[in-house]
Amino acid sequence: IGTPTQLADAGTVASYTGIVHATPAAPQLTSTLIADWTAYQWTRVRCTAGTAIGAVTWVACANPAGVGIGVARTTRWIRPKLTTFPIYELVNPVVGDEIVVESLPTIPAVTLAVDGPLLLPGNPAWDHRQWFISSIDCQNIETAGTALGEISFALIFGSRLAQVRTLPRLFTSLTSLAKAGCFYSQDDSSTAISASVNAEGALYACLFGGGTTTQVATGATQVLSFNSCLGQNCGFTANAYGYFSLADCQAFDLASATSSALNLTANSVANISSFSGANNTGWGVSLYNNATVRITGTNNITGAAGQARLSAAPVVPLTFLQLLQPSDYAQKGITPAMVTGTTTVTVPWYSNTTQRVTVSHAAFAGTPGILSVQQISTTQFTVTSSNALDTSTVNWTISPLGRNIFISTV
């Protein structure tokens, strides 16, 4: 456990607003003693007395969305709770809570090795193990073990991190390792943070940003869960053959026109619950072939280039509501009866350059003729009969894109 250095006495909490996905807005903080939070970006704020005592947050930026330099965008407040499970708790500070701004002691590297079985009948054994790291600035934390189930209780809390790696052997795993209230900084690296977060890991109320990296991502075969996390100038990516979960997370201020707040790459599997972000120069969501995603909760992911897109060629821009249509590749229906041999159909979306509409009579009426289709836009097409006296209803089907993209909102 490191000993922080106080950078500033922030006085007490003057105001605090929590996370809002519909707007979207991240938590925002003002204090009685800090008029300008600019110099304290990427620093830790800790509550020293009051309702949220022991909880920490990280300053993502000052003046979020131009509301004023006296306002700080922050992560969710969180504190350890080592005597019960879960081993952390999210809290909300209240006006009057005492807070300080801190820097953390630098530790070049931490290596932890845990050996020996948890349970070995007739021999010395340990029924429970735990380890706890808190309040350090460390570029590399590495854990290793040689026995099955070598860790049963582990937490890295309130630290500034770059890489956290596990080196399990003989199918061992740190199944209960949690990272809570940490800041993942990539100041010295342009590589994706995917190499920095271990498989089977869970992150709670963490901040990502501070360097040239624009994405925090899973690696292949990784299982990674983000809970109440914030990306500042940094989005989230689910890579191929990894499982990716985002719950109550946000991404703001991505500067690249090709970036996305949320990337779901080919062959990725993701579960998204209440994700939002704004002021992103690129896209809100980019979705690639063979991706599977389940989306629930309140989601509002905006980007200047567009809310969403199918990213593998041909690229299809979408609104977020269009993205959440149950099936973009099997839309079909029956029109009302044609009037003077014609009817116009409006659909949520389709690619009128890569898809085709096929039609056939559903129920003959009037004087049937030969049907033709005029594709007007990505949301409308007109069905016309060669006979103006045709008042039949018409079956229509939009051909599939053939991209194996599966989206569920159930």
Residue, then its C-alpha position, 0 to 999 in steps of 0.5 A: i500500500g503506497t503513501p500518496t502525496q497531497l497535491a491540493d486540498a480541495g476543501t469539500v464537495a460543493s456539487y456532484t452529479g452522477i452518471v447519465h447515459a441518456t444525455p450523455a454525461a459522466p459524473q461531474l464534481t466541483s469543490t470549495l477550494i479548486a477553481d480550475w481542475t485543468a492542472y489536475q487531469w489524470t490525478r486521483v481524488r480521495c474522500t478523507a471525511g464524510t459519507a464517502i470516506g475512503a472512496v476515490t475517483w479520477v479526474a478525466c478532464a476539466n471543463p467537460a462539454g464546456v461547462g466551466i474549468g471549475v467542473a471536473r469530469t470524473t469516474r464513479w467513486i469507489r472504495p474497497k470492502l475487503t471483509t465481504f463480497p463483492i470486495y468493493e462498493l460504488v458510492n456517491p459523495v455528498v456536499g460537505d464531504e472532505i476531499v484531497v487531490e493526490s499523486l501516487p508513489t512510483i513503483p517500477a514493477v511488482t511481481l507476485a508468485v503464489d505457489g502450493p495447493l489451496l487444499l491438500p488432504g493430510n498436508p498443510a493447506w490454505d483454505h483462503r488466500q488474498w492479496f491487496i495492492s493499493s495506491i501505487d503508480c506502477q507500470n508493470i504488475e505481474t502475478a504467477g502461480t503453479a497450483l490450481g486455484e492459487i488465488s481466491f481473493a485479490l484486489i488492485f485498488g486506486s492505483r495508476l497502472a499500465q500493465v497487469r499480467t497474469l502468468p498462470r501455469l497448469f490451467t491456473s487462474l486468478t479468477s477473483l482478481a478485480k481492479a477497482g478505482c484504477f487509472y490505466s495510463q498509456d503515456d509511454s506506449s502507443t500499443a493497445i491496452s488489450a495487452s495490459v489487462n489480463a484474461e478473465g479480468a474484471l474492472y470497476a470504476c476505472l479510467f482509461g486514457g492519458g496517452t496515444t492509445t485510442q482504444v482499450a480492448t480485449g485480446a483473442t480468447q480473453v474474457l474481460s468485463f468493464n463495469s462503470c468504466l470511463g474512457q477519456n479520449c479512449g474508446f472500447t474494442a471487442n477483438a476477435y474470439g474474445y468475450f467482452s462485457l461493458a456495463d454502465c460505461q462511457a467514452f468521450d472526446l475521441a479525436s480521430a475521424t476514424s475512431s469509434a467509441l465502441n468497436l465490435t470487430a469480426n468474430s467478436v462476442a460482446n454484451i453491452s448494457s447502458f453505454s454512452g459517449a459524446n463529442n467523439t469525432g469519429w463514429g459511435v459504434s463500428l460493427y464488423n462481419n461475424a460479430t455477435v452483440r447483445i445490447t440492453g439498457t440505456n445507450n446513447i453513443t454519438g459521433a460526428a461522423g455518424q452514430a453507427r456503421l457496418s464497417a467491413a466493405p461495403v460500409v453502411p452508415l446507420t443511426f443507432l436505432q437502425l443498428l438495433q433493428p432485430s434483423d438487417y438481413a432478413q427484412k420482409g413484410i406485406t404491403p397494404a392493397m395497392v392504389t392505382g397499381t402502386t404502393t410505397v414501403t418504408v423500412p428502418w433501413y437497407s443498403n440500396t447499393t448492396q441489397r435488393v428488394t424482391v416482390s410477389h403478389a400476396a393476395f390478388a385483387g383488381t386486375p393483377g399485373i407485372l410487379s416492378v420495384q423502384q428503390i428510392s433511398t435507404t428507407q423507402f422503395t416503391v412497388t408498381s404494377s404494370n396494370a393501374l387496376d391492380t389492387s393486390t397486396v404484395n409480399w416484399t423481402i430485402s435480400p441479406l447482406g450475408r455478413n453474419i452480424f447478430i444483434s439482440t436487444v432482448 
